[in-house]
């Protein structure tokens, strides 16, 4: 893919804006249990940061993730989500019943850790899916 935008202002703006988008995505992910947000919103922020970087900088993008890697990441995200549920089943609980997680911590902390686990899986899957959709839409342009 050829660099379509040779604007110094646009490139500098994206390079300055992308870290803030990523930090905000991490904030949304880790505070998803306590406030609005969570895995889907954080994955959308991460995915949009990658897409924005690739739109402006093309192959020179700092956050370049290829489609083949994005498909693997989507599978890993789904696996993480299901893995948390299966662990709760193995320890005689219902699917995603976080209090049965095998950690020697307080019940509320196990609940928060279980929710964080599934939100990380959802985040990875949503981010990868956005990248896959972007690649599918831009494939004909190359």
TIVO-2410 file (N, C-alpha, C; in nm, 3 decimals):
# residues 142
REC num residu      c1      c2      c3 atome chaine
REC   1      X   0.084  -0.117   0.000     N      A
REC   1      X   0.000   0.000   0.000    CA      A
REC   1      X   0.089   0.124   0.000     C      A
REC   2      X   0.063   0.214  -0.087     N      A
REC   2      X   0.140   0.335  -0.101    CA      A
REC   2      X   0.096   0.438   0.003     C      A
REC   3      X   0.190   0.520   0.048     N      A
REC   3      X   0.153   0.629   0.138    CA      A
REC   3      X   0.064   0.727   0.064     C      A
REC   4      X  -0.060   0.740   0.110     N      A
REC   4      X  -0.154   0.829   0.043    CA      A
REC   4      X  -0.150   0.968   0.100     C      A
REC   5      X  -0.109   0.983   0.224     N      A
REC   5      X  -0.107   1.113   0.290    CA      A
REC   5      X   0.037   1.148   0.324     C      A
REC   6      X   0.088   1.250   0.260     N      A
REC   6      X   0.224   1.293   0.287    CA      A
REC   6      X   0.227   1.420   0.372     C      A
REC   7      X   0.119   1.448   0.441     N      A
REC   7      X   0.107   1.568   0.521    CA      A
REC   7      X   0.181   1.550   0.654     C      A
REC   8      X   0.271   1.640   0.682     N      A
REC   8      X   0.345   1.636   0.808    CA      A
REC   8      X   0.251   1.661   0.925     C      A
REC   9      X   0.155   1.750   0.905     N      A
REC   9      X   0.060   1.782   1.013    CA      A
REC   9      X  -0.026   1.660   1.046     C      A
REC  10      X  -0.076   1.591   0.944     N      A
REC  10      X  -0.160   1.474   0.967    CA      A
REC  10      X  -0.081   1.361   1.033     C      A
REC  11      X   0.038   1.335   0.983     N      A
REC  11      X   0.121   1.229   1.041    CA      A
REC  11      X   0.158   1.259   1.186     C      A
REC  12      X   0.196   1.382   1.213     N      A
REC  12      X   0.232   1.421   1.350    CA      A
REC  12      X   0.110   1.414   1.442     C      A
REC  13      X  -0.005   1.456   1.393     N      A
REC  13      X  -0.126   1.452   1.474    CA      A
REC  13      X  -0.161   1.308   1.512     C      A
REC  14      X  -0.153   1.218   1.417     N      A
REC  14      X  -0.185   1.077   1.445    CA      A
REC  14      X  -0.083   1.017   1.541     C      A
REC  15      X   0.043   1.051   1.523     N      A
REC  15      X   0.146   0.998   1.614    CA      A
REC  15      X   0.128   1.050   1.757     C      A
REC  16      X   0.076   1.170   1.771     N      A
REC  16      X   0.050   1.225   1.905    CA      A
REC  16      X  -0.081   1.174   1.963     C      A
REC  17      X  -0.181   1.150   1.879     N      A
REC  17      X  -0.313   1.110   1.926    CA      A
REC  17      X  -0.322   0.961   1.960     C      A
REC  18      X  -0.251   0.877   1.888     N      A
REC  18      X  -0.260   0.733   1.905    CA      A
REC  18      X  -0.227   0.686   2.047     C      A
REC  19      X  -0.119   0.734   2.111     N      A
REC  19      X  -0.093   0.688   2.249    CA      A
REC  19      X  -0.206   0.723   2.346     C      A
REC  20      X  -0.269   0.838   2.327     N      A
REC  20      X  -0.380   0.876   2.415    CA      A
REC  20      X  -0.501   0.786   2.394     C      A
REC  21      X  -0.526   0.747   2.270     N      A
REC  21      X  -0.636   0.655   2.242    CA      A
REC  21      X  -0.609   0.520   2.309     C      A
REC  22      X  -0.484   0.473   2.300     N      A
REC  22      X  -0.449   0.345   2.361    CA      A
REC  22      X  -0.458   0.350   2.514     C      A
REC  23      X  -0.412   0.459   2.574     N      A
REC  23      X  -0.419   0.471   2.720    CA      A
REC  23      X  -0.565   0.478   2.765     C      A
REC  24      X  -0.647   0.550   2.690     N      A
REC  24      X  -0.789   0.557   2.724    CA      A
REC  24      X  -0.854   0.419   2.709     C      A
REC  25      X  -0.811   0.342   2.609     N      A
REC  25      X  -0.861   0.206   2.592    CA      A
REC  25      X  -0.827   0.118   2.711     C      A
REC  26      X  -0.706   0.132   2.763     N      A
REC  26      X  -0.666   0.055   2.882    CA      A
REC  26      X  -0.750   0.099   3.002     C      A
REC  27      X  -0.773   0.228   3.015     N      A
REC  27      X  -0.858   0.279   3.124    CA      A
REC  27      X  -0.998   0.221   3.115     C      A
REC  28      X  -1.056   0.222   2.997     N      A
REC  28      X  -1.192   0.171   2.978    CA      A
REC  28      X  -1.197   0.021   3.008     C      A
REC  29      X  -1.093  -0.051   2.969     N      A
REC  29      X  -1.089  -0.195   2.995    CA      A
REC  29      X  -1.085  -0.225   3.145     C      A
REC  30      X  -0.996  -0.159   3.217     N      A
REC  30      X  -0.978  -0.191   3.358    CA      A
REC  30      X  -1.086  -0.133   3.449     C      A
REC  31      X  -1.162  -0.037   3.399     N      A
REC  31      X  -1.269   0.019   3.480    CA      A
REC  31      X  -1.407  -0.023   3.429     C      A
REC  32      X  -1.411  -0.125   3.346     N      A
REC  32      X  -1.536  -0.169   3.287    CA      A
REC  32      X  -1.634  -0.228   3.385     C      A
REC  33      X  -1.585  -0.283   3.495     N      A
REC  33      X  -1.675  -0.341   3.594    CA      A
REC  33      X  -1.741  -0.233   3.679     C      A
REC  34      X  -1.671  -0.124   3.699     N      A
REC  34      X  -1.719  -0.020   3.792    CA      A
REC  34      X  -1.789   0.096   3.724     C      A
REC  35      X  -1.765   0.116   3.597     N      A
REC  35      X  -1.822   0.231   3.526    CA      A
REC  35      X  -1.860   0.187   3.385     C      A
REC  36      X  -1.928   0.273   3.310     N      A
REC  36      X  -1.963   0.234   3.173    CA      A
REC  36      X  -1.836   0.206   3.091     C      A
REC  37      X  -1.842   0.102   3.017     N      A
REC  37      X  -1.725   0.062   2.938    CA      A
REC  37      X  -1.700  -0.085   2.958     C      A
REC  38      X  -1.589  -0.130   2.912     N      A
REC  38      X  -1.554  -0.269   2.927    CA      A
REC  38      X  -1.483  -0.322   2.805     C      A
REC  39      X  -1.499  -0.451   2.783     N      A
REC  39      X  -1.425  -0.518   2.677    CA      A
REC  39      X  -1.456  -0.471   2.537     C      A
REC  40      X  -1.583  -0.455   2.505     N      A
REC  40      X  -1.618  -0.415   2.369    CA      A
REC  40      X  -1.569  -0.274   2.339     C      A
REC  41      X  -1.591  -0.182   2.430     N      A
REC  41      X  -1.551  -0.044   2.407    CA      A
REC  41      X  -1.398  -0.032   2.400     C      A
REC  42      X  -1.328  -0.103   2.486     N      A
REC  42      X  -1.182  -0.099   2.484    CA      A
REC  42      X  -1.129  -0.160   2.355     C      A
REC  43      X  -1.189  -0.271   2.310     N      A
REC  43      X  -1.147  -0.332   2.184    CA      A
REC  43      X  -1.171  -0.240   2.066     C      A
REC  44      X  -1.283  -0.167   2.069     N      A
REC  44      X  -1.311  -0.071   1.962    CA      A
REC  44      X  -1.206   0.041   1.962     C      A
REC  45      X  -1.169   0.089   2.080     N      A
REC  45      X  -1.066   0.194   2.086    CA      A
REC  45      X  -0.932   0.143   2.034     C      A
REC  46      X  -0.892   0.023   2.076     N      A
REC  46      X  -0.765  -0.033   2.027    CA      A
REC  46      X  -0.769  -0.055   1.876     C      A
REC  47      X  -0.880  -0.109   1.828     N      A
REC  47      X  -0.893  -0.133   1.684    CA      A
REC  47      X  -0.890  -0.005   1.604     C      A
REC  48      X  -0.957   0.098   1.651     N      A
REC  48      X  -0.958   0.225   1.581    CA      A
REC  48      X  -0.821   0.292   1.585     C      A
REC  49      X  -0.747   0.274   1.693     N      A
REC  49      X  -0.611   0.328   1.699    CA      A
REC  49      X  -0.523   0.263   1.592     C      A
REC  50      X  -0.537   0.132   1.575     N      A
REC  50      X  -0.460   0.062   1.472    CA      A
REC  50      X  -0.503   0.106   1.333     C      A
REC  51      X  -0.633   0.116   1.311     N      A
REC  51      X  -0.685   0.157   1.180    CA      A
REC  51      X  -0.642   0.299   1.148     C      A
REC  52      X  -0.651   0.390   1.242     N      A
REC  52      X  -0.610   0.529   1.220    CA      A
REC  52      X  -0.463   0.537   1.185     C      A
REC  53      X  -0.381   0.464   1.258     N      A
REC  53      X  -0.237   0.462   1.230    CA      A
REC  53      X  -0.210   0.406   1.090     C      A
REC  54      X  -0.279   0.302   1.052     N      A
REC  54      X  -0.258   0.243   0.920    CA      A
REC  54      X  -0.313   0.330   0.808     C      A
REC  55      X  -0.423   0.401   0.833     N      A
REC  55      X  -0.478   0.489   0.730    CA      A
REC  55      X  -0.381   0.600   0.693     C      A
REC  56      X  -0.316   0.657   0.792     N      A
REC  56      X  -0.229   0.772   0.767    CA      A
REC  56      X  -0.089   0.729   0.727     C      A
REC  57      X  -0.035   0.626   0.791     N      A
REC  57      X   0.104   0.591   0.767    CA      A
REC  57      X   0.124   0.468   0.679     C      A
REC  58      X   0.018   0.404   0.638     N      A
REC  58      X   0.020   0.287   0.548    CA      A
REC  58      X   0.114   0.179   0.601     C      A
REC  59      X   0.207   0.132   0.522     N      A
REC  59      X   0.297   0.023   0.564    CA      A
REC  59      X   0.399   0.065   0.669     C      A
REC  60      X   0.418   0.194   0.688     N      A
REC  60      X   0.512   0.244   0.788    CA      A
REC  60      X   0.448   0.259   0.926     C      A
REC  61      X   0.327   0.211   0.940     N      A
REC  61      X   0.253   0.229   1.065    CA      A
REC  61      X   0.323   0.159   1.180     C      A
REC  62      X   0.320   0.224   1.294     N      A
REC  62      X   0.380   0.167   1.414    CA      A
REC  62      X   0.299   0.048   1.465     C      A
REC  63      X   0.167   0.056   1.452     N      A
REC  63      X   0.077  -0.047   1.503    CA      A
REC  63      X   0.027  -0.139   1.392     C      A
REC  64      X   0.112  -0.176   1.300     N      A
REC  64      X   0.069  -0.257   1.186    CA      A
REC  64      X   0.047  -0.402   1.229     C      A
REC  65      X  -0.078  -0.447   1.218     N      A
REC  65      X  -0.114  -0.586   1.247    CA      A
REC  65      X  -0.176  -0.644   1.120     C      A
REC  66      X  -0.115  -0.749   1.067     N      A
REC  66      X  -0.165  -0.808   0.943    CA      A
REC  66      X  -0.293  -0.886   0.968     C      A
REC  67      X  -0.367  -0.911   0.859     N      A
REC  67      X  -0.494  -0.984   0.869    CA      A
REC  67      X  -0.476  -1.124   0.926     C      A
REC  68      X  -0.370  -1.191   0.886     N      A
REC  68      X  -0.350  -1.328   0.934    CA      A
REC  68      X  -0.327  -1.329   1.085     C      A
REC  69      X  -0.254  -1.232   1.136     N      A
REC  69      X  -0.234  -1.222   1.281    CA      A
REC  69      X  -0.363  -1.180   1.350     C      A
REC  70      X  -0.441  -1.094   1.286     N      A
REC  70      X  -0.567  -1.050   1.345    CA      A
REC  70      X  -0.665  -1.166   1.359     C      A
REC  71      X  -0.667  -1.257   1.263     N      A
REC  71      X  -0.754  -1.375   1.273    CA      A
REC  71      X  -0.711  -1.462   1.391     C      A
REC  72      X  -0.582  -1.478   1.408     N      A
REC  72      X  -0.531  -1.556   1.522    CA      A
REC  72      X  -0.567  -1.487   1.653     C      A
REC  73      X  -0.553  -1.354   1.657     N      A
REC  73      X  -0.588  -1.280   1.779    CA      A
REC  73      X  -0.736  -1.290   1.811     C      A
REC  74      X  -0.821  -1.288   1.709     N      A
REC  74      X  -0.966  -1.304   1.733    CA      A
REC  74      X  -0.994  -1.440   1.795     C      A
REC  75      X  -0.926  -1.543   1.747     N      A
REC  75      X  -0.941  -1.676   1.806    CA      A
REC  75      X  -0.889  -1.683   1.948     C      A
REC  76      X  -0.778  -1.617   1.975     N      A
REC  76      X  -0.722  -1.615   2.110    CA      A
REC  76      X  -0.816  -1.543   2.206     C      A
REC  77      X  -0.874  -1.432   2.162     N      A
REC  77      X  -0.969  -1.359   2.246    CA      A
REC  77      X  -1.090  -1.443   2.281     C      A
REC  78      X  -1.141  -1.515   2.183     N      A
REC  78      X  -1.255  -1.603   2.208    CA      A
REC  78      X  -1.215  -1.716   2.303     C      A
REC  79      X  -1.095  -1.770   2.284     N      A
REC  79      X  -1.045  -1.876   2.372    CA      A
REC  79      X  -1.034  -1.829   2.516     C      A
REC  80      X  -0.983  -1.707   2.537     N      A
REC  80      X  -0.969  -1.654   2.673    CA      A
REC  80      X  -1.106  -1.645   2.740     C      A
REC  81      X  -1.205  -1.596   2.668     N      A
REC  81      X  -1.340  -1.585   2.722    CA      A
REC  81      X  -1.394  -1.722   2.764     C      A
REC  82      X  -1.383  -1.818   2.674     N      A
REC  82      X  -1.435  -1.952   2.701    CA      A
REC  82      X  -1.353  -2.022   2.810     C      A
REC  83      X  -1.223  -1.996   2.812     N      A
REC  83      X  -1.136  -2.059   2.912    CA      A
REC  83      X  -1.178  -2.020   3.054     C      A
REC  84      X  -1.210  -1.893   3.075     N      A
REC  84      X  -1.255  -1.850   3.208    CA      A
REC  84      X  -1.382  -1.925   3.247     C      A
REC  85      X  -1.473  -1.940   3.152     N      A
REC  85      X  -1.596  -2.014   3.180    CA      A
REC  85      X  -1.573  -2.159   3.208     C      A
REC  86      X  -1.482  -2.222   3.136     N      A
REC  86      X  -1.453  -2.364   3.156    CA      A
REC  86      X  -1.384  -2.387   3.291     C      A
REC  87      X  -1.296  -2.294   3.330     N      A
REC  87      X  -1.231  -2.308   3.461    CA      A
REC  87      X  -1.336  -2.306   3.571     C      A
REC  88      X  -1.436  -2.220   3.560     N      A
REC  88      X  -1.541  -2.218   3.662    CA      A
REC  88      X  -1.623  -2.347   3.661     C      A
REC  89      X  -1.642  -2.407   3.544     N      A
REC  89      X  -1.712  -2.536   3.536    CA      A
REC  89      X  -1.630  -2.648   3.601     C      A
REC  90      X  -1.497  -2.644   3.580     N      A
REC  90      X  -1.410  -2.748   3.636    CA      A
REC  90      X  -1.408  -2.746   3.789     C      A
REC  91      X  -1.435  -2.632   3.847     N      A
REC  91      X  -1.435  -2.621   3.993    CA      A
REC  91      X  -1.577  -2.616   4.049     C      A
REC  92      X  -1.665  -2.695   3.986     N      A
REC  92      X  -1.801  -2.721   4.033    CA      A
REC  92      X  -1.889  -2.598   4.043     C      A
REC  93      X  -1.875  -2.508   3.949     N      A
REC  93      X  -1.961  -2.391   3.943    CA      A
REC  93      X  -2.034  -2.389   3.809     C      A
REC  94      X  -2.117  -2.290   3.792     N      A
REC  94      X  -2.182  -2.270   3.662    CA      A
REC  94      X  -2.086  -2.197   3.568     C      A
REC  95      X  -2.122  -2.195   3.440     N      A
REC  95      X  -2.040  -2.126   3.342    CA      A
REC  95      X  -2.031  -1.978   3.381     C      A
REC  96      X  -1.909  -1.928   3.394     N      A
REC  96      X  -1.879  -1.789   3.434    CA      A
REC  96      X  -1.931  -1.753   3.574     C      A
REC  97      X  -1.933  -1.850   3.663     N      A
REC  97      X  -1.963  -1.823   3.804    CA      A
REC  97      X  -1.828  -1.797   3.873     C      A
REC  98      X  -1.793  -1.672   3.882     N      A
REC  98      X  -1.657  -1.633   3.918    CA      A
REC  98      X  -1.616  -1.670   4.060     C      A
REC  99      X  -1.711  -1.687   4.151     N      A
REC  99      X  -1.675  -1.718   4.289    CA      A
REC  99      X  -1.611  -1.856   4.301     C      A
REC 100      X  -1.624  -1.940   4.198     N      A
REC 100      X  -1.563  -2.074   4.204    CA      A
REC 100      X  -1.422  -2.076   4.144     C      A
REC 101      X  -1.370  -1.961   4.103     N      A
REC 101      X  -1.233  -1.958   4.050    CA      A
REC 101      X  -1.135  -2.002   4.157     C      A
REC 102      X  -1.033  -2.078   4.120     N      A
REC 102      X  -0.944  -2.139   4.220    CA      A
REC 102      X  -0.833  -2.047   4.269     C      A
REC 103      X  -0.868  -1.933   4.325     N      A
REC 103      X  -0.770  -1.840   4.379    CA      A
REC 103      X  -0.798  -1.821   4.528     C      A
REC 104      X  -0.693  -1.808   4.605     N      A
REC 104      X  -0.707  -1.791   4.750    CA      A
REC 104      X  -0.721  -1.643   4.784     C      A
REC 105      X  -0.824  -1.581   4.729     N      A
REC 105      X  -0.851  -1.441   4.757    CA      A
REC 105      X  -0.999  -1.426   4.791     C      A
REC 106      X  -1.037  -1.309   4.835     N      A
REC 106      X  -1.176  -1.285   4.874    CA      A
REC 106      X  -1.270  -1.304   4.755     C      A
REC 107      X  -1.394  -1.338   4.785     N      A
REC 107      X  -1.495  -1.366   4.682    CA      A
REC 107      X  -1.513  -1.249   4.585     C      A
REC 108      X  -1.517  -1.128   4.638     N      A
REC 108      X  -1.535  -1.010   4.552    CA      A
REC 108      X  -1.415  -0.992   4.459     C      A
REC 109      X  -1.296  -1.023   4.506     N      A
REC 109      X  -1.178  -1.011   4.422    CA      A
REC 109      X  -1.176  -1.118   4.312     C      A
REC 110      X  -1.223  -1.239   4.345     N      A
REC 110      X  -1.235  -1.344   4.242    CA      A
REC 110      X  -1.335  -1.303   4.136     C      A
REC 111      X  -1.445  -1.242   4.177     N      A
REC 111      X  -1.546  -1.194   4.084    CA      A
REC 111      X  -1.486  -1.088   3.991     C      A
REC 112      X  -1.415  -0.992   4.047     N      A
REC 112      X  -1.353  -0.887   3.966    CA      A
REC 112      X  -1.248  -0.944   3.872     C      A
REC 113      X  -1.171  -1.042   3.919     N      A
REC 113      X  -1.068  -1.103   3.835    CA      A
REC 113      X  -1.131  -1.183   3.721     C      A
REC 114      X  -1.240  -1.252   3.749     N      A
REC 114      X  -1.310  -1.326   3.643    CA      A
REC 114      X  -1.367  -1.235   3.537     C      A
REC 115      X  -1.428  -1.125   3.580     N      A
REC 115      X  -1.482  -1.029   3.483    CA      A
REC 115      X  -1.370  -0.967   3.401     C      A
REC 116      X  -1.259  -0.935   3.465     N      A
REC 116      X  -1.145  -0.880   3.391    CA      A
REC 116      X  -1.094  -0.979   3.288     C      A
REC 117      X  -1.092  -1.107   3.322     N      A
REC 117      X  -1.049  -1.210   3.228    CA      A
REC 117      X  -1.135  -1.215   3.104     C      A
REC 118      X  -1.266  -1.215   3.121     N      A
REC 118      X  -1.352  -1.221   3.002    CA      A
REC 118      X  -1.348  -1.090   2.925     C      A
REC 119      X  -1.331  -0.978   2.994     N      A
REC 119      X  -1.322  -0.851   2.923    CA      A
REC 119      X  -1.194  -0.840   2.841     C      A
REC 120      X  -1.086  -0.897   2.890     N      A
REC 120      X  -0.962  -0.900   2.811    CA      A
REC 120      X  -0.983  -0.983   2.685     C      A
REC 121      X  -1.050  -1.097   2.699     N      A
REC 121      X  -1.079  -1.179   2.581    CA      A
REC 121      X  -1.166  -1.107   2.481     C      A
REC 122      X  -1.270  -1.038   2.529     N      A
REC 122      X  -1.359  -0.963   2.439    CA      A
REC 122      X  -1.282  -0.849   2.373     C      A
REC 123      X  -1.195  -0.781   2.448     N      A
REC 123      X  -1.116  -0.671   2.393    CA      A
REC 123      X  -1.029  -0.718   2.278     C      A
REC 124      X  -0.959  -0.828   2.297     N      A
REC 124      X  -0.871  -0.880   2.191    CA      A
REC 124      X  -0.952  -0.919   2.069     C      A
REC 125      X  -1.064  -0.985   2.091     N      A
REC 125      X  -1.148  -1.030   1.979    CA      A
REC 125      X  -1.207  -0.912   1.901     C      A
REC 126      X  -1.258  -0.811   1.970     N      A
REC 126      X  -1.318  -0.695   1.903    CA      A
REC 126      X  -1.212  -0.617   1.826     C      A
REC 127      X  -1.095  -0.596   1.887     N      A
REC 127      X  -0.987  -0.526   1.818    CA      A
REC 127      X  -0.948  -0.598   1.690     C      A
REC 128      X  -0.930  -0.728   1.700     N      A
REC 128      X  -0.890  -0.806   1.582    CA      A
REC 128      X  -0.999  -0.805   1.476     C      A
REC 129      X  -1.124  -0.811   1.516     N      A
REC 129      X  -1.234  -0.810   1.420    CA      A
REC 129      X  -1.241  -0.678   1.345     C      A
REC 130      X  -1.218  -0.566   1.414     N      A
REC 130      X  -1.217  -0.437   1.346    CA      A
REC 130      X  -1.103  -0.431   1.245     C      A
REC 131      X  -0.988  -0.484   1.279     N      A
REC 131      X  -0.875  -0.486   1.185    CA      A
REC 131      X  -0.907  -0.574   1.065     C      A
REC 132      X  -0.969  -0.690   1.088     N      A
REC 132      X  -1.006  -0.779   0.978    CA      A
REC 132      X  -1.107  -0.711   0.885     C      A
REC 133      X  -1.205  -0.643   0.941     N      A
REC 133      X  -1.304  -0.573   0.858    CA      A
REC 133      X  -1.236  -0.462   0.778     C      A
REC 134      X  -1.147  -0.387   0.841     N      A
REC 134      X  -1.074  -0.281   0.769    CA      A
REC 134      X  -0.994  -0.339   0.653     C      A
REC 135      X  -0.924  -0.450   0.679     N      A
REC 135      X  -0.845  -0.512   0.573    CA      A
REC 135      X  -0.934  -0.564   0.460     C      A
REC 136      X  -1.049  -0.617   0.494     N      A
REC 136      X  -1.142  -0.667   0.391    CA      A
REC 136      X  -1.195  -0.553   0.306     C      A
REC 137      X  -1.220  -0.440   0.367     N      A
REC 137      X  -1.271  -0.325   0.291    CA      A
REC 137      X  -1.167  -0.257   0.205     C      A
REC 138      X  -1.041  -0.263   0.247     N      A
REC 138      X  -0.933  -0.195   0.171    CA      A
REC 138      X  -0.858  -0.289   0.078     C      A
REC 139      X  -0.889  -0.417   0.080     N      A
REC 139      X  -0.816  -0.512  -0.003    CA      A
REC 139      X  -0.824  -0.479  -0.152     C      A
REC 140      X  -0.937  -0.434  -0.199     N      A
REC 140      X  -0.954  -0.403  -0.342    CA      A
REC 140      X  -0.880  -0.279  -0.386     C      A
REC 141      X  -0.833  -0.197  -0.293     N      A
REC 141      X  -0.764  -0.073  -0.326    CA      A
REC 141      X  -0.618  -0.094  -0.362     C      A
REC 142      X  -0.561  -0.207  -0.323     N      A
REC 142      X  -0.418  -0.229  -0.345    CA      A
REC 142      X  -0.390  -0.266  -0.489     C      A
***
